[in-house]
Amino acid sequence: MKNLDLNLLTLLKVVVDTRNVSQAGEILGISQTSVSRGMAKLRETFGDQLFIRKAHGVEPSELAEKLAEAADNMLTPFTEVLDAYSNFDPQNYEGSIVIAFELSLLETFGRGIYQSLTNALPKAKLSLMHWQQDTLTQILNRHVDYIVHYEPYPLPQDIYTHHLSDIKINLVARKDHPVLSQTSDWEVIHKLPMIKLFSETVSAKQDPYTNALFTSKGYTPNIVLSTHSIPIAVDKLITSDAFKFSSSYLLTYSDELKCYPLPVMPKELRSVSVVGGYLQAKRGYPLNQYLHQTIQSFFNNVLQPDIE
């Protein structure tokens, strides 16, 4: 039994249903030679009393009918899985979807991505979580369907990743900023209050925008607020002279904000790359492909004006 070909069970069921070996071959799209070989293997496995030859077909024995019923029950789960792959309907999908974001990406783009997902999968149960210590384990254990992270972050080969977007970095501050409206020179802006958004994957010492960049110029950043929260950061920006290194997408949170040109700085710090990913084992699954298409479409539609 351990060497039994599942195709033989399908053949057995069709022959029982049709009572005709030739017709079974036509339904299954296989040659009569293949049907004959299959029937011979069935007799070899289960005995010669499966079918009785009649003038215009065959008569299944009780054993054949019982085996056909068992085969149908056994093959149904396989059929359901295949149907789920081939007949995926995002508008009516009611399952749970878990997406893990690097925290600063969740805070910045989470609201827009959530809106895109609810439009694309209106009946799905969504869980948008930030990246934590055990997130990688959850992904490998198939508890996370999709991830959004920065490209340099190391991920195992078990996770299939693809580039989503290069996010341009700007200076973001309130409109009519008394300093940035005039200049973005380091000599002037290094004195301005600055806001930092926490990242779970980049420590304060490693953050190039609040440490290495200023240090290389001989300055110390004047960080007046560090937070995980975009609303808190936005409130500080619009009520003070503080600025933040950020995507222009931050402007969608308030019409009182504006992007200003960057000071002179290395090319590699003028943008950050964002990737999406999921388990290699799920590369052929329609849900994961659809999630990627939806999130890719969101980033494709993020306007990034050239303000240099």
N, C-alpha and C positions, 0 to 999 in steps of 0.2 A: 504493500500500500504506500510506503514512503516514496516509491519511485513512480507513482501513478501520475500521469500527465493530466492536468486539469481540463485540457481540451477533450479528453476522452469522456469526462463526465458531461460536458456540453453535448457531445455527440450522442451519448446515451439518452439524455433527456429529449433531444430532438427526434430521435428514432422512436422513442416511446410515444411522443406527442403525435407524430405523423403516421406511425405504423408503416413507414416506407423508407427503405435505405437510400434509394436514389433521390427521393425528395429531400431527405435530410442533408445529403451532399449539396444540393442546389441551395438550400436555405443557408447553409454554413459557408458556401462559396468554396468548397474543396472538391477535388476530383474523386471519381468513384474508386480509384486505386487507393487514395488516402482513406476513404470511408471503409473500404474492405480491410485495410491494415488496422484501422482503429477498432473495427468490430472484432477482429482476431485478437487484439490485445485485451479487449474487454472480456472475451470468452476465456482467455488465458488467465486473467485476474480473478474473474468471478464464477467461472464454470460455463459449461455449454448450454445450460438451461435458461439463458437470459431471454432468447427470442425463439419462437417457433415459426418456421417458414410457412407462408400461405400463398395462394395463387396470385394475389395482387399486393403482396407486401409481407409484413411480419406481425406476429402477435406477441406482445411483451408478456413475460411471466410475472408472477406476483413479485418475485425478487427484483426484476428489472424496474417495475413500477415503484417499488419502495426505494430503490437506489436512485431513480430519477427524482423522486420527491426530496430525498436527502441532498442530492446534488444541487437542486434548485435552492434549497434553504442555505446551503453552504456558499453558493455562488452569489446570492443576493447581496451580501455585504460588499463583495468586490464590485458588483455592478453599481451599487450606490456610491462607492468611492469614485469610480470612473465617471459617473454622471455628475458628481460634484465638481470634477475637474472640467468636464466638457460643457456643462450647462450652468456655469457660475453666473448668477444674476446679481450684480451689485445693488440694484435698486431694491431688491427683496431679501438681501442677505441679512440675517438676524443674529449672527454669531458674535462672539466677543473678539475685539481687536485690541492688542496691547502694543503701543509704540513707545520706545525709550529715546529720550532726547538728552544730549548734553545740556546741562542746566541753563546756560546763558542763551543757547539756541531755542530752548523751550520758552524762556521768558520773552525773547525778542520776536520769534516767528510763530510761537505756539497758537496764538489766537487766530491768525490767518490760516494756518494749516488745519486747525480744528474746523473752521468754517468750510474749507475745501473738502474735508473728509465727510462732514455731515451732508453736504450737497451730493457727494459721490456715493455715499453709503448711508442713506437716510435712516435705515432701520437697524444698523449695527450698534452694538454696545461698545463704546470707545473708552479706552483707558490710556491717557497721555501722561507718562511718568518721566521723572528726571533720572539721569544716570546715577547709580549708586554703586557701592562696593560689590554687591552680589548681582548686578545687572548682567554682566558677561556670563555668569553661570546660568542665569535665567534664560538667556538667549540660547545657550547650548542645550539646555533642557527643554527647549521648544515652548517656553512660557512667554516669549516676546516675539511678536510677528515682524517688527520692522524697527530700525534704528536710524537716528539722524545725529551725526557727530562731525567733528572737525577732521579733516583728511589726515593730518599727521598722527592722529591717535592710533597706536598699534592695536590691531585686531588679529585674531587667529585666522588661519586659512579656511577654517570651517565656516566663516562668515563671508558671504559674497557682497562686495561693496561696489558702488558706482558713483561717479561724480555727479553732484546735484547742481552746484553753483559756485562761482567765485564771487564772494560778497565784497564789494568795494567798501573801504573804510573812509569815513569823513569825520570832520569835527561837527558835532551836533550841539546846538545851544539855542537859546531863545531868539526869536526874531529881533532885529534891530539891536543886536548885541553891541555894546559900546566899544569893544575892542576888536572882536572878530569881524565886524563889519568893515574895519579899516585894514587889518593885517592879521596874518597867521604866523608871523616870524617868531622863532623860538625865544628870542630875547624878550619878547613881550608876553607871549602866551604862557610861558612856564610859571609865571606868577599867578595865573588865574586859578580859581578853585576848580577841582576836577572830580568827576564821579567815576567810580569803578563798579562794574557789574561782576559779581563773583562767578567763577567757573570752577566746577568740581574737578576738572582735569588739569588746570593750570594754577600753580601756587602763586602767591603774591610775589615771591622772589623770581619766579620764572616769567611773569607777565611782561612781555616786551614793551607794552604801551605804558606801563606805570613804573617800570624799573630800569631795564637796560637802555631803553631809548633815551630817557632823561639823563641817566648817568653818563651815557656816551657824550652828551652835550655839556656835562658839568653841572646839571641842575637836579633838584630834588622835586618830585611831583607834589603838588599841594592838594592831596586827596582829602576832600571834606566829607565824602559820603561813599561808603562801600555797602552794597546791598545785593540781594538776590532778586529784588522786586523791580520790574519795569515801571509800574505806576508810581512808586516812591521816587525812582530816579527821574522820571518825567516831571513830577511835581517840583523837585529840586531844580531841574533845568529851567523851567518856565518862571520860577520865582526868585532866581538869583543869576549871577554872572557865571555860574559854573558851566563847564562843557564836558563832553564825553566823546571818546573815540568810539564810533558806532556806525552801523549800517544806516543808510537813508530810510530804511523801513521803519525806524523809530518815529519818523514823522507821522506815521499813520495813527499814532497814539495821541497826538495833539496837533492842532493847526497853529499852535503858538511856537512850534519849533522850526528850525531852519538848519540846513547843511552849509558848512563853510569849508573852504579849501584846507587841505592838510599842510602843515609846515614841511620843510625839506626833510625827507626821511627815506630809508631804504625801500626799494621797490617791493621787496617781499613782505613788507609790513603794510602796504597799501591795500591789500585784500586778504581775505582768508577763504580757504576752500572748504566746502561742506560736502559730505558724502552721505548716501543712504545705503542701507544694507539689510540682509536677512540671511538665514542659514543656507548654505550651499544645497542642502537636501531639499529646500523649498523653492529652488529656482524655477521649476516647472509648474508650480502651484498658481492658479489664476488669481487667488486673493493677494498673494505677495506681489505678483506682477502688477496688479491693479493699484495696490497701495503705492508702489513705486511710481507708476504713471501719474497718479493723483498728486503726489508730493512733488514730483519733477515738474508737473504743470504749474503748481503753485510758485515754485522758485523761478520758472521761466517768465512768469508774469510780474515778478517783483521789479518795479521800476528803479533803476539806479542811475540817476542823472549825473552827467559829467560836469562837475562844477569847478574843475581846475581852471 
